[in-house]
């Protein structure tokens, strides 16, 4: 297919449903991060993600990680 790169969704641990009781909203877009140090479990473990990236690199492909550092879940307070 001529694919040379993979743009991967935001991979970090997320809270998919948030908001005050009775006003919850849901959406898995990857912007409600709760932990920037580990992948969300539905993407697998850190080692599995590394294996995925290594496999892509082994086929001459780049992997772009969509990282949103200015969006977090409602559980993170400043």
Buried (B, 14 or more C-beta within 10 A) or exposed (E): EEEEEEEBEBBBBBBBEBEEEEEEEEEEEBBBBBBEEBBBEEBBEEEEBEEBBEEBEEEEEEBEBEEBEEEBBEEEEE
